[in-house]
Amino acid sequence: MEVSVLELRDIRKSFNVGEANEIEILHGINLTLLQGEFCAVVGPSGSGKSTLLNTVGLLDRPSSGSLKICGQETSLLSDQGLTHLRGHKIGFVFQHHYLLSAFSAIENVMMPMFADAGFANAAMRERASLLLESVGLTPWLHVPAAHLSGGQQQRVAVARALAMKPSLILADEPTGNLDTKSADGVFELLQSVCKEQGTAVLFVTHNPLLSERCEKTIEVVDGQIR
């Protein structure tokens, strides 16, 4: 049975609502992403990709339309409810890894679990260790993030995104700052996570060589899916 992780129905997003300079960025977006589906998002700069990702990631509320995460209609949730849903169902991997440079790899991966529970324990450390093992970083568990290579830092970021066992990963140009070999490694890592764990992935990229390798691709142009 196909399980829907993300459902967008006629999503619109405007800024400066009610003011003379009001502008609509997203114009009726419709999109469904199923469990274990890997979808590339492409399009020119300024097309609305970042606004779309921020909206899907529950960082911005849509102006209108329906947005469901794992079947839950998000328009009915309070800000606290959105924060809880985002923390438990969505993992983020950005172009810049946003790791805490003075903290070790394992400490960085533990951060989402620590933030959710308010304390750290052995189970969290064990999960973080297993996640770093899965991304090939066991020898670097206790190495400060600042001493890791760019590719290693992004692998830590992927492991951190998986810490809360999310149903959806949003990857915003995660390979944009990496050399070709490292970029390919991070891309293949996300694909393996998608396949083996059934996590849906929305992967924003300007790299046509990567988007061509995705099972599904959508193009965002002028705030609409072409």
PyMOL CGO cylinders between C-alpha atoms (Angstrom):
from pymol import cmd
from pymol.cgo import CYLINDER

trace = [
    CYLINDER, 0.00, 0.00, 0.00, 1.36, 3.40, -1.00, 0.3, 1, 1, 1, 1, 1, 1,
    CYLINDER, 1.36, 3.40, -1.00, 1.75, 5.72, 2.00, 0.3, 1, 1, 1, 1, 1, 1,
    CYLINDER, 1.75, 5.72, 2.00, 1.65, 9.47, 1.42, 0.3, 1, 1, 1, 1, 1, 1,
    CYLINDER, 1.65, 9.47, 1.42, 4.26, 11.43, 3.40, 0.3, 1, 1, 1, 1, 1, 1,
    CYLINDER, 4.26, 11.43, 3.40, 3.62, 14.84, 1.86, 0.3, 1, 1, 1, 1, 1, 1,
    CYLINDER, 3.62, 14.84, 1.86, 0.50, 16.26, 0.22, 0.3, 1, 1, 1, 1, 1, 1,
    CYLINDER, 0.50, 16.26, 0.22, 0.23, 19.80, -1.12, 0.3, 1, 1, 1, 1, 1, 1,
    CYLINDER, 0.23, 19.80, -1.12, -3.07, 20.97, -2.57, 0.3, 1, 1, 1, 1, 1, 1,
    CYLINDER, -3.07, 20.97, -2.57, -3.32, 24.41, -4.17, 0.3, 1, 1, 1, 1, 1, 1,
    CYLINDER, -3.32, 24.41, -4.17, -0.64, 25.86, -1.91, 0.3, 1, 1, 1, 1, 1, 1,
    CYLINDER, -0.64, 25.86, -1.91, -0.18, 29.61, -2.24, 0.3, 1, 1, 1, 1, 1, 1,
    CYLINDER, -0.18, 29.61, -2.24, 2.28, 31.78, -0.38, 0.3, 1, 1, 1, 1, 1, 1,
    CYLINDER, 2.28, 31.78, -0.38, 2.21, 35.57, -0.33, 0.3, 1, 1, 1, 1, 1, 1,
    CYLINDER, 2.21, 35.57, -0.33, 4.37, 38.09, 1.48, 0.3, 1, 1, 1, 1, 1, 1,
    CYLINDER, 4.37, 38.09, 1.48, 3.43, 41.58, 2.73, 0.3, 1, 1, 1, 1, 1, 1,
    CYLINDER, 3.43, 41.58, 2.73, -0.21, 40.51, 2.80, 0.3, 1, 1, 1, 1, 1, 1,
    CYLINDER, -0.21, 40.51, 2.80, -2.62, 43.45, 2.86, 0.3, 1, 1, 1, 1, 1, 1,
    CYLINDER, -2.62, 43.45, 2.86, 0.06, 45.97, 1.94, 0.3, 1, 1, 1, 1, 1, 1,
    CYLINDER, 0.06, 45.97, 1.94, 0.62, 47.85, -1.30, 0.3, 1, 1, 1, 1, 1, 1,
    CYLINDER, 0.62, 47.85, -1.30, 3.66, 45.71, -2.08, 0.3, 1, 1, 1, 1, 1, 1,
    CYLINDER, 3.66, 45.71, -2.08, 1.93, 42.35, -1.47, 0.3, 1, 1, 1, 1, 1, 1,
    CYLINDER, 1.93, 42.35, -1.47, 3.37, 39.66, -3.72, 0.3, 1, 1, 1, 1, 1, 1,
    CYLINDER, 3.37, 39.66, -3.72, 2.42, 36.03, -4.25, 0.3, 1, 1, 1, 1, 1, 1,
    CYLINDER, 2.42, 36.03, -4.25, 5.44, 33.73, -4.65, 0.3, 1, 1, 1, 1, 1, 1,
    CYLINDER, 5.44, 33.73, -4.65, 3.79, 30.31, -4.87, 0.3, 1, 1, 1, 1, 1, 1,
    CYLINDER, 3.79, 30.31, -4.87, 0.77, 30.02, -7.18, 0.3, 1, 1, 1, 1, 1, 1,
    CYLINDER, 0.77, 30.02, -7.18, -1.29, 26.93, -6.46, 0.3, 1, 1, 1, 1, 1, 1,
    CYLINDER, -1.29, 26.93, -6.46, 1.32, 24.19, -5.89, 0.3, 1, 1, 1, 1, 1, 1,
    CYLINDER, 1.32, 24.19, -5.89, 0.12, 20.58, -6.02, 0.3, 1, 1, 1, 1, 1, 1,
    CYLINDER, 0.12, 20.58, -6.02, 2.52, 17.82, -5.03, 0.3, 1, 1, 1, 1, 1, 1,
    CYLINDER, 2.52, 17.82, -5.03, 2.38, 14.35, -3.48, 0.3, 1, 1, 1, 1, 1, 1,
    CYLINDER, 2.38, 14.35, -3.48, 5.42, 12.51, -2.17, 0.3, 1, 1, 1, 1, 1, 1,
    CYLINDER, 5.42, 12.51, -2.17, 5.14, 8.88, -1.15, 0.3, 1, 1, 1, 1, 1, 1,
    CYLINDER, 5.14, 8.88, -1.15, 7.07, 6.91, 1.42, 0.3, 1, 1, 1, 1, 1, 1,
    CYLINDER, 7.07, 6.91, 1.42, 10.51, 6.03, 0.04, 0.3, 1, 1, 1, 1, 1, 1,
    CYLINDER, 10.51, 6.03, 0.04, 10.21, 8.39, -2.93, 0.3, 1, 1, 1, 1, 1, 1,
    CYLINDER, 10.21, 8.39, -2.93, 13.23, 10.47, -3.97, 0.3, 1, 1, 1, 1, 1, 1,
    CYLINDER, 13.23, 10.47, -3.97, 12.23, 13.67, -5.75, 0.3, 1, 1, 1, 1, 1, 1,
    CYLINDER, 12.23, 13.67, -5.75, 14.51, 16.33, -7.21, 0.3, 1, 1, 1, 1, 1, 1,
    CYLINDER, 14.51, 16.33, -7.21, 13.35, 19.97, -7.28, 0.3, 1, 1, 1, 1, 1, 1,
    CYLINDER, 13.35, 19.97, -7.28, 14.93, 22.04, -10.04, 0.3, 1, 1, 1, 1, 1, 1,
    CYLINDER, 14.93, 22.04, -10.04, 14.39, 25.49, -11.45, 0.3, 1, 1, 1, 1, 1, 1,
    CYLINDER, 14.39, 25.49, -11.45, 16.15, 28.84, -11.93, 0.3, 1, 1, 1, 1, 1, 1,
    CYLINDER, 16.15, 28.84, -11.93, 17.16, 31.09, -9.05, 0.3, 1, 1, 1, 1, 1, 1,
    CYLINDER, 17.16, 31.09, -9.05, 14.22, 33.15, -7.82, 0.3, 1, 1, 1, 1, 1, 1,
    CYLINDER, 14.22, 33.15, -7.82, 11.67, 30.62, -9.07, 0.3, 1, 1, 1, 1, 1, 1,
    CYLINDER, 11.67, 30.62, -9.07, 10.26, 29.90, -5.60, 0.3, 1, 1, 1, 1, 1, 1,
    CYLINDER, 10.26, 29.90, -5.60, 12.19, 26.74, -4.68, 0.3, 1, 1, 1, 1, 1, 1,
    CYLINDER, 12.19, 26.74, -4.68, 13.36, 28.09, -1.31, 0.3, 1, 1, 1, 1, 1, 1,
    CYLINDER, 13.36, 28.09, -1.31, 9.89, 29.40, -0.46, 0.3, 1, 1, 1, 1, 1, 1,
    CYLINDER, 9.89, 29.40, -0.46, 8.46, 26.00, -1.34, 0.3, 1, 1, 1, 1, 1, 1,
    CYLINDER, 8.46, 26.00, -1.34, 10.98, 24.21, 0.85, 0.3, 1, 1, 1, 1, 1, 1,
    CYLINDER, 10.98, 24.21, 0.85, 10.41, 26.59, 3.78, 0.3, 1, 1, 1, 1, 1, 1,
    CYLINDER, 10.41, 26.59, 3.78, 6.68, 26.03, 3.46, 0.3, 1, 1, 1, 1, 1, 1,
    CYLINDER, 6.68, 26.03, 3.46, 6.98, 22.24, 3.26, 0.3, 1, 1, 1, 1, 1, 1,
    CYLINDER, 6.98, 22.24, 3.26, 9.39, 22.35, 6.20, 0.3, 1, 1, 1, 1, 1, 1,
    CYLINDER, 9.39, 22.35, 6.20, 6.77, 24.20, 8.29, 0.3, 1, 1, 1, 1, 1, 1,
    CYLINDER, 6.77, 24.20, 8.29, 9.11, 27.16, 8.71, 0.3, 1, 1, 1, 1, 1, 1,
    CYLINDER, 9.11, 27.16, 8.71, 6.53, 29.38, 6.95, 0.3, 1, 1, 1, 1, 1, 1,
    CYLINDER, 6.53, 29.38, 6.95, 2.78, 28.91, 6.88, 0.3, 1, 1, 1, 1, 1, 1,
    CYLINDER, 2.78, 28.91, 6.88, 1.14, 28.90, 3.45, 0.3, 1, 1, 1, 1, 1, 1,
    CYLINDER, 1.14, 28.90, 3.45, -1.29, 31.75, 2.74, 0.3, 1, 1, 1, 1, 1, 1,
    CYLINDER, -1.29, 31.75, 2.74, -3.89, 29.24, 1.56, 0.3, 1, 1, 1, 1, 1, 1,
    CYLINDER, -3.89, 29.24, 1.56, -4.29, 25.63, 0.50, 0.3, 1, 1, 1, 1, 1, 1,
    CYLINDER, -4.29, 25.63, 0.50, -3.81, 22.29, 2.23, 0.3, 1, 1, 1, 1, 1, 1,
    CYLINDER, -3.81, 22.29, 2.23, -0.46, 20.94, 3.46, 0.3, 1, 1, 1, 1, 1, 1,
    CYLINDER, -0.46, 20.94, 3.46, -0.42, 17.49, 5.03, 0.3, 1, 1, 1, 1, 1, 1,
    CYLINDER, -0.42, 17.49, 5.03, 2.57, 15.77, 6.61, 0.3, 1, 1, 1, 1, 1, 1,
    CYLINDER, 2.57, 15.77, 6.61, 1.99, 12.03, 7.16, 0.3, 1, 1, 1, 1, 1, 1,
    CYLINDER, 1.99, 12.03, 7.16, -1.73, 12.64, 6.79, 0.3, 1, 1, 1, 1, 1, 1,
    CYLINDER, -1.73, 12.64, 6.79, -1.87, 15.49, 9.33, 0.3, 1, 1, 1, 1, 1, 1,
    CYLINDER, -1.87, 15.49, 9.33, -3.41, 18.75, 8.11, 0.3, 1, 1, 1, 1, 1, 1,
    CYLINDER, -3.41, 18.75, 8.11, -0.95, 21.40, 9.30, 0.3, 1, 1, 1, 1, 1, 1,
    CYLINDER, -0.95, 21.40, 9.30, -3.27, 24.40, 8.98, 0.3, 1, 1, 1, 1, 1, 1,
    CYLINDER, -3.27, 24.40, 8.98, -5.08, 23.19, 12.11, 0.3, 1, 1, 1, 1, 1, 1,
    CYLINDER, -5.08, 23.19, 12.11, -1.93, 23.17, 14.25, 0.3, 1, 1, 1, 1, 1, 1,
    CYLINDER, -1.93, 23.17, 14.25, -0.68, 25.84, 16.64, 0.3, 1, 1, 1, 1, 1, 1,
    CYLINDER, -0.68, 25.84, 16.64, 2.89, 27.12, 16.37, 0.3, 1, 1, 1, 1, 1, 1,
    CYLINDER, 2.89, 27.12, 16.37, 3.82, 24.66, 19.13, 0.3, 1, 1, 1, 1, 1, 1,
    CYLINDER, 3.82, 24.66, 19.13, 2.14, 21.85, 17.22, 0.3, 1, 1, 1, 1, 1, 1,
    CYLINDER, 2.14, 21.85, 17.22, 4.02, 22.76, 14.04, 0.3, 1, 1, 1, 1, 1, 1,
    CYLINDER, 4.02, 22.76, 14.04, 7.31, 22.77, 15.94, 0.3, 1, 1, 1, 1, 1, 1,
    CYLINDER, 7.31, 22.77, 15.94, 6.59, 19.32, 17.37, 0.3, 1, 1, 1, 1, 1, 1,
    CYLINDER, 6.59, 19.32, 17.37, 5.58, 17.90, 13.97, 0.3, 1, 1, 1, 1, 1, 1,
    CYLINDER, 5.58, 17.90, 13.97, 8.62, 19.42, 12.27, 0.3, 1, 1, 1, 1, 1, 1,
    CYLINDER, 8.62, 19.42, 12.27, 10.97, 18.06, 14.94, 0.3, 1, 1, 1, 1, 1, 1,
    CYLINDER, 10.97, 18.06, 14.94, 9.62, 14.52, 14.72, 0.3, 1, 1, 1, 1, 1, 1,
    CYLINDER, 9.62, 14.52, 14.72, 8.66, 14.07, 11.08, 0.3, 1, 1, 1, 1, 1, 1,
    CYLINDER, 8.66, 14.07, 11.08, 11.08, 16.26, 9.08, 0.3, 1, 1, 1, 1, 1, 1,
    CYLINDER, 11.08, 16.26, 9.08, 14.87, 16.20, 8.80, 0.3, 1, 1, 1, 1, 1, 1,
    CYLINDER, 14.87, 16.20, 8.80, 16.82, 19.04, 7.19, 0.3, 1, 1, 1, 1, 1, 1,
    CYLINDER, 16.82, 19.04, 7.19, 20.10, 18.98, 5.25, 0.3, 1, 1, 1, 1, 1, 1,
    CYLINDER, 20.10, 18.98, 5.25, 21.25, 22.37, 3.96, 0.3, 1, 1, 1, 1, 1, 1,
    CYLINDER, 21.25, 22.37, 3.96, 23.98, 23.57, 1.61, 0.3, 1, 1, 1, 1, 1, 1,
    CYLINDER, 23.98, 23.57, 1.61, 25.87, 24.73, 4.69, 0.3, 1, 1, 1, 1, 1, 1,
    CYLINDER, 25.87, 24.73, 4.69, 25.96, 21.95, 7.25, 0.3, 1, 1, 1, 1, 1, 1,
    CYLINDER, 25.96, 21.95, 7.25, 25.27, 24.17, 10.30, 0.3, 1, 1, 1, 1, 1, 1,
    CYLINDER, 25.27, 24.17, 10.30, 27.19, 21.89, 12.62, 0.3, 1, 1, 1, 1, 1, 1,
    CYLINDER, 27.19, 21.89, 12.62, 28.44, 23.15, 15.97, 0.3, 1, 1, 1, 1, 1, 1,
    CYLINDER, 28.44, 23.15, 15.97, 32.14, 23.36, 15.11, 0.3, 1, 1, 1, 1, 1, 1,
    CYLINDER, 32.14, 23.36, 15.11, 33.51, 22.87, 18.64, 0.3, 1, 1, 1, 1, 1, 1,
    CYLINDER, 33.51, 22.87, 18.64, 31.35, 19.79, 19.25, 0.3, 1, 1, 1, 1, 1, 1,
    CYLINDER, 31.35, 19.79, 19.25, 32.26, 16.30, 18.09, 0.3, 1, 1, 1, 1, 1, 1,
    CYLINDER, 32.26, 16.30, 18.09, 30.47, 14.44, 15.31, 0.3, 1, 1, 1, 1, 1, 1,
    CYLINDER, 30.47, 14.44, 15.31, 28.54, 12.28, 17.78, 0.3, 1, 1, 1, 1, 1, 1,
    CYLINDER, 28.54, 12.28, 17.78, 27.54, 15.29, 19.87, 0.3, 1, 1, 1, 1, 1, 1,
    CYLINDER, 27.54, 15.29, 19.87, 26.20, 17.06, 16.77, 0.3, 1, 1, 1, 1, 1, 1,
    CYLINDER, 26.20, 17.06, 16.77, 24.09, 14.05, 15.81, 0.3, 1, 1, 1, 1, 1, 1,
    CYLINDER, 24.09, 14.05, 15.81, 22.73, 13.83, 19.35, 0.3, 1, 1, 1, 1, 1, 1,
    CYLINDER, 22.73, 13.83, 19.35, 21.57, 17.46, 19.34, 0.3, 1, 1, 1, 1, 1, 1,
    CYLINDER, 21.57, 17.46, 19.34, 18.01, 16.93, 17.94, 0.3, 1, 1, 1, 1, 1, 1,
    CYLINDER, 18.01, 16.93, 17.94, 17.38, 14.14, 20.45, 0.3, 1, 1, 1, 1, 1, 1,
    CYLINDER, 17.38, 14.14, 20.45, 18.76, 16.23, 23.29, 0.3, 1, 1, 1, 1, 1, 1,
    CYLINDER, 18.76, 16.23, 23.29, 16.69, 19.25, 22.25, 0.3, 1, 1, 1, 1, 1, 1,
    CYLINDER, 16.69, 19.25, 22.25, 13.53, 17.14, 22.16, 0.3, 1, 1, 1, 1, 1, 1,
    CYLINDER, 13.53, 17.14, 22.16, 14.02, 15.37, 25.49, 0.3, 1, 1, 1, 1, 1, 1,
    CYLINDER, 14.02, 15.37, 25.49, 15.90, 18.07, 27.39, 0.3, 1, 1, 1, 1, 1, 1,
    CYLINDER, 15.90, 18.07, 27.39, 18.57, 15.63, 28.49, 0.3, 1, 1, 1, 1, 1, 1,
    CYLINDER, 18.57, 15.63, 28.49, 21.10, 13.21, 27.03, 0.3, 1, 1, 1, 1, 1, 1,
    CYLINDER, 21.10, 13.21, 27.03, 21.36, 9.51, 27.80, 0.3, 1, 1, 1, 1, 1, 1,
    CYLINDER, 21.36, 9.51, 27.80, 23.15, 6.37, 26.69, 0.3, 1, 1, 1, 1, 1, 1,
    CYLINDER, 23.15, 6.37, 26.69, 20.39, 5.39, 24.23, 0.3, 1, 1, 1, 1, 1, 1,
    CYLINDER, 20.39, 5.39, 24.23, 20.82, 8.69, 22.37, 0.3, 1, 1, 1, 1, 1, 1,
    CYLINDER, 20.82, 8.69, 22.37, 24.58, 8.22, 22.24, 0.3, 1, 1, 1, 1, 1, 1,
    CYLINDER, 24.58, 8.22, 22.24, 24.14, 4.68, 20.93, 0.3, 1, 1, 1, 1, 1, 1,
    CYLINDER, 24.14, 4.68, 20.93, 21.73, 5.82, 18.20, 0.3, 1, 1, 1, 1, 1, 1,
    CYLINDER, 21.73, 5.82, 18.20, 24.07, 8.65, 17.17, 0.3, 1, 1, 1, 1, 1, 1,
    CYLINDER, 24.07, 8.65, 17.17, 26.95, 6.18, 17.02, 0.3, 1, 1, 1, 1, 1, 1,
    CYLINDER, 26.95, 6.18, 17.02, 24.96, 3.78, 14.82, 0.3, 1, 1, 1, 1, 1, 1,
    CYLINDER, 24.96, 3.78, 14.82, 23.91, 6.60, 12.50, 0.3, 1, 1, 1, 1, 1, 1,
    CYLINDER, 23.91, 6.60, 12.50, 27.50, 7.75, 12.08, 0.3, 1, 1, 1, 1, 1, 1,
    CYLINDER, 27.50, 7.75, 12.08, 28.52, 4.16, 11.43, 0.3, 1, 1, 1, 1, 1, 1,
    CYLINDER, 28.52, 4.16, 11.43, 25.87, 4.01, 8.69, 0.3, 1, 1, 1, 1, 1, 1,
    CYLINDER, 25.87, 4.01, 8.69, 27.40, 7.04, 6.96, 0.3, 1, 1, 1, 1, 1, 1,
    CYLINDER, 27.40, 7.04, 6.96, 30.93, 5.66, 7.25, 0.3, 1, 1, 1, 1, 1, 1,
    CYLINDER, 30.93, 5.66, 7.25, 32.22, 7.92, 10.02, 0.3, 1, 1, 1, 1, 1, 1,
    CYLINDER, 32.22, 7.92, 10.02, 32.89, 5.56, 12.93, 0.3, 1, 1, 1, 1, 1, 1,
    CYLINDER, 32.89, 5.56, 12.93, 36.60, 6.54, 13.12, 0.3, 1, 1, 1, 1, 1, 1,
    CYLINDER, 36.60, 6.54, 13.12, 35.58, 10.19, 13.48, 0.3, 1, 1, 1, 1, 1, 1,
    CYLINDER, 35.58, 10.19, 13.48, 32.92, 9.90, 16.21, 0.3, 1, 1, 1, 1, 1, 1,
    CYLINDER, 32.92, 9.90, 16.21, 34.77, 12.10, 18.67, 0.3, 1, 1, 1, 1, 1, 1,
    CYLINDER, 34.77, 12.10, 18.67, 36.47, 14.44, 16.22, 0.3, 1, 1, 1, 1, 1, 1,
    CYLINDER, 36.47, 14.44, 16.22, 35.30, 18.09, 16.43, 0.3, 1, 1, 1, 1, 1, 1,
    CYLINDER, 35.30, 18.09, 16.43, 33.23, 19.09, 13.41, 0.3, 1, 1, 1, 1, 1, 1,
    CYLINDER, 33.23, 19.09, 13.41, 35.71, 21.85, 12.59, 0.3, 1, 1, 1, 1, 1, 1,
    CYLINDER, 35.71, 21.85, 12.59, 38.39, 19.21, 11.92, 0.3, 1, 1, 1, 1, 1, 1,
    CYLINDER, 38.39, 19.21, 11.92, 36.31, 17.24, 9.41, 0.3, 1, 1, 1, 1, 1, 1,
    CYLINDER, 36.31, 17.24, 9.41, 36.39, 17.65, 5.62, 0.3, 1, 1, 1, 1, 1, 1,
    CYLINDER, 36.39, 17.65, 5.62, 33.45, 19.22, 3.80, 0.3, 1, 1, 1, 1, 1, 1,
    CYLINDER, 33.45, 19.22, 3.80, 32.17, 15.85, 2.65, 0.3, 1, 1, 1, 1, 1, 1,
    CYLINDER, 32.17, 15.85, 2.65, 32.49, 14.40, 6.16, 0.3, 1, 1, 1, 1, 1, 1,
    CYLINDER, 32.49, 14.40, 6.16, 30.64, 17.36, 7.65, 0.3, 1, 1, 1, 1, 1, 1,
    CYLINDER, 30.64, 17.36, 7.65, 27.74, 16.85, 5.26, 0.3, 1, 1, 1, 1, 1, 1,
    CYLINDER, 27.74, 16.85, 5.26, 27.64, 13.17, 6.19, 0.3, 1, 1, 1, 1, 1, 1,
    CYLINDER, 27.64, 13.17, 6.19, 27.36, 14.20, 9.83, 0.3, 1, 1, 1, 1, 1, 1,
    CYLINDER, 27.36, 14.20, 9.83, 24.55, 16.56, 8.79, 0.3, 1, 1, 1, 1, 1, 1,
    CYLINDER, 24.55, 16.56, 8.79, 22.72, 13.68, 7.09, 0.3, 1, 1, 1, 1, 1, 1,
    CYLINDER, 22.72, 13.68, 7.09, 23.13, 11.51, 10.20, 0.3, 1, 1, 1, 1, 1, 1,
    CYLINDER, 23.13, 11.51, 10.20, 21.82, 14.38, 12.34, 0.3, 1, 1, 1, 1, 1, 1,
    CYLINDER, 21.82, 14.38, 12.34, 18.81, 14.77, 10.01, 0.3, 1, 1, 1, 1, 1, 1,
    CYLINDER, 18.81, 14.77, 10.01, 17.99, 11.10, 10.67, 0.3, 1, 1, 1, 1, 1, 1,
    CYLINDER, 17.99, 11.10, 10.67, 18.32, 11.30, 14.45, 0.3, 1, 1, 1, 1, 1, 1,
    CYLINDER, 18.32, 11.30, 14.45, 14.56, 11.60, 15.12, 0.3, 1, 1, 1, 1, 1, 1,
    CYLINDER, 14.56, 11.60, 15.12, 13.63, 8.93, 12.52, 0.3, 1, 1, 1, 1, 1, 1,
    CYLINDER, 13.63, 8.93, 12.52, 11.86, 11.42, 10.22, 0.3, 1, 1, 1, 1, 1, 1,
    CYLINDER, 11.86, 11.42, 10.22, 9.44, 10.42, 7.48, 0.3, 1, 1, 1, 1, 1, 1,
    CYLINDER, 9.44, 10.42, 7.48, 10.65, 13.24, 5.22, 0.3, 1, 1, 1, 1, 1, 1,
    CYLINDER, 10.65, 13.24, 5.22, 14.07, 14.74, 4.53, 0.3, 1, 1, 1, 1, 1, 1,
    CYLINDER, 14.07, 14.74, 4.53, 14.34, 18.17, 2.92, 0.3, 1, 1, 1, 1, 1, 1,
    CYLINDER, 14.34, 18.17, 2.92, 17.73, 18.64, 1.28, 0.3, 1, 1, 1, 1, 1, 1,
    CYLINDER, 17.73, 18.64, 1.28, 18.44, 22.18, 0.06, 0.3, 1, 1, 1, 1, 1, 1,
    CYLINDER, 18.44, 22.18, 0.06, 21.46, 22.11, -2.28, 0.3, 1, 1, 1, 1, 1, 1,
    CYLINDER, 21.46, 22.11, -2.28, 23.32, 19.78, 0.13, 0.3, 1, 1, 1, 1, 1, 1,
    CYLINDER, 23.32, 19.78, 0.13, 26.07, 19.14, -2.42, 0.3, 1, 1, 1, 1, 1, 1,
    CYLINDER, 26.07, 19.14, -2.42, 26.47, 22.73, -3.63, 0.3, 1, 1, 1, 1, 1, 1,
    CYLINDER, 26.47, 22.73, -3.63, 29.67, 23.44, -1.69, 0.3, 1, 1, 1, 1, 1, 1,
    CYLINDER, 29.67, 23.44, -1.69, 31.31, 20.07, -2.30, 0.3, 1, 1, 1, 1, 1, 1,
    CYLINDER, 31.31, 20.07, -2.30, 33.76, 18.75, -4.87, 0.3, 1, 1, 1, 1, 1, 1,
    CYLINDER, 33.76, 18.75, -4.87, 32.41, 16.24, -7.39, 0.3, 1, 1, 1, 1, 1, 1,
    CYLINDER, 32.41, 16.24, -7.39, 33.50, 13.12, -5.49, 0.3, 1, 1, 1, 1, 1, 1,
    CYLINDER, 33.50, 13.12, -5.49, 32.14, 14.33, -2.14, 0.3, 1, 1, 1, 1, 1, 1,
    CYLINDER, 32.14, 14.33, -2.14, 28.91, 15.54, -3.77, 0.3, 1, 1, 1, 1, 1, 1,
    CYLINDER, 28.91, 15.54, -3.77, 28.38, 12.15, -5.37, 0.3, 1, 1, 1, 1, 1, 1,
    CYLINDER, 28.38, 12.15, -5.37, 28.97, 10.45, -2.04, 0.3, 1, 1, 1, 1, 1, 1,
    CYLINDER, 28.97, 10.45, -2.04, 26.41, 12.58, -0.19, 0.3, 1, 1, 1, 1, 1, 1,
    CYLINDER, 26.41, 12.58, -0.19, 23.88, 12.10, -3.00, 0.3, 1, 1, 1, 1, 1, 1,
    CYLINDER, 23.88, 12.10, -3.00, 24.30, 8.31, -2.94, 0.3, 1, 1, 1, 1, 1, 1,
    CYLINDER, 24.30, 8.31, -2.94, 24.01, 8.36, 0.85, 0.3, 1, 1, 1, 1, 1, 1,
    CYLINDER, 24.01, 8.36, 0.85, 20.65, 10.14, 0.65, 0.3, 1, 1, 1, 1, 1, 1,
    CYLINDER, 20.65, 10.14, 0.65, 19.47, 7.72, -2.01, 0.3, 1, 1, 1, 1, 1, 1,
    CYLINDER, 19.47, 7.72, -2.01, 20.41, 4.73, 0.16, 0.3, 1, 1, 1, 1, 1, 1,
    CYLINDER, 20.41, 4.73, 0.16, 18.57, 6.25, 3.14, 0.3, 1, 1, 1, 1, 1, 1,
    CYLINDER, 18.57, 6.25, 3.14, 15.52, 6.72, 0.94, 0.3, 1, 1, 1, 1, 1, 1,
    CYLINDER, 15.52, 6.72, 0.94, 15.63, 3.13, -0.33, 0.3, 1, 1, 1, 1, 1, 1,
    CYLINDER, 15.63, 3.13, -0.33, 16.60, 1.29, 2.84, 0.3, 1, 1, 1, 1, 1, 1,
    CYLINDER, 16.60, 1.29, 2.84, 14.62, 3.25, 5.43, 0.3, 1, 1, 1, 1, 1, 1,
    CYLINDER, 14.62, 3.25, 5.43, 11.64, 4.30, 3.34, 0.3, 1, 1, 1, 1, 1, 1,
    CYLINDER, 11.64, 4.30, 3.34, 12.29, 7.97, 4.05, 0.3, 1, 1, 1, 1, 1, 1,
    CYLINDER, 12.29, 7.97, 4.05, 10.90, 10.35, 1.44, 0.3, 1, 1, 1, 1, 1, 1,
    CYLINDER, 10.90, 10.35, 1.44, 13.43, 12.89, 0.17, 0.3, 1, 1, 1, 1, 1, 1,
    CYLINDER, 13.43, 12.89, 0.17, 12.83, 16.27, -1.47, 0.3, 1, 1, 1, 1, 1, 1,
    CYLINDER, 12.83, 16.27, -1.47, 16.20, 17.20, -3.00, 0.3, 1, 1, 1, 1, 1, 1,
    CYLINDER, 16.20, 17.20, -3.00, 16.73, 20.76, -4.32, 0.3, 1, 1, 1, 1, 1, 1,
    CYLINDER, 16.73, 20.76, -4.32, 19.61, 20.97, -6.78, 0.3, 1, 1, 1, 1, 1, 1,
    CYLINDER, 19.61, 20.97, -6.78, 20.99, 23.01, -9.66, 0.3, 1, 1, 1, 1, 1, 1,
    CYLINDER, 20.99, 23.01, -9.66, 23.10, 20.05, -10.78, 0.3, 1, 1, 1, 1, 1, 1,
    CYLINDER, 23.10, 20.05, -10.78, 21.44, 18.37, -13.80, 0.3, 1, 1, 1, 1, 1, 1,
    CYLINDER, 21.44, 18.37, -13.80, 23.72, 15.32, -13.47, 0.3, 1, 1, 1, 1, 1, 1,
    CYLINDER, 23.72, 15.32, -13.47, 22.20, 14.65, -10.04, 0.3, 1, 1, 1, 1, 1, 1,
    CYLINDER, 22.20, 14.65, -10.04, 18.59, 15.48, -10.89, 0.3, 1, 1, 1, 1, 1, 1,
    CYLINDER, 18.59, 15.48, -10.89, 18.75, 13.08, -13.85, 0.3, 1, 1, 1, 1, 1, 1,
    CYLINDER, 18.75, 13.08, -13.85, 19.52, 10.26, -11.42, 0.3, 1, 1, 1, 1, 1, 1,
    CYLINDER, 19.52, 10.26, -11.42, 16.37, 10.88, -9.36, 0.3, 1, 1, 1, 1, 1, 1,
    CYLINDER, 16.37, 10.88, -9.36, 13.28, 8.74, -9.90, 0.3, 1, 1, 1, 1, 1, 1,
    CYLINDER, 13.28, 8.74, -9.90, 11.08, 11.83, -9.89, 0.3, 1, 1, 1, 1, 1, 1,
    CYLINDER, 11.08, 11.83, -9.89, 11.81, 15.44, -10.82, 0.3, 1, 1, 1, 1, 1, 1,
    CYLINDER, 11.81, 15.44, -10.82, 9.68, 18.56, -10.56, 0.3, 1, 1, 1, 1, 1, 1,
    CYLINDER, 9.68, 18.56, -10.56, 10.58, 21.90, -12.09, 0.3, 1, 1, 1, 1, 1, 1,
    CYLINDER, 10.58, 21.90, -12.09, 9.55, 25.09, -10.30, 0.3, 1, 1, 1, 1, 1, 1,
    CYLINDER, 9.55, 25.09, -10.30, 9.20, 28.09, -12.59, 0.3, 1, 1, 1, 1, 1, 1,
    CYLINDER, 9.20, 28.09, -12.59, 7.72, 31.42, -11.50, 0.3, 1, 1, 1, 1, 1, 1,
    CYLINDER, 7.72, 31.42, -11.50, 6.16, 29.89, -8.42, 0.3, 1, 1, 1, 1, 1, 1,
    CYLINDER, 6.16, 29.89, -8.42, 4.46, 27.02, -10.22, 0.3, 1, 1, 1, 1, 1, 1,
    CYLINDER, 4.46, 27.02, -10.22, 5.30, 23.39, -10.89, 0.3, 1, 1, 1, 1, 1, 1,
    CYLINDER, 5.30, 23.39, -10.89, 5.81, 22.93, -14.61, 0.3, 1, 1, 1, 1, 1, 1,
]
cmd.load_cgo(trace, "trace")
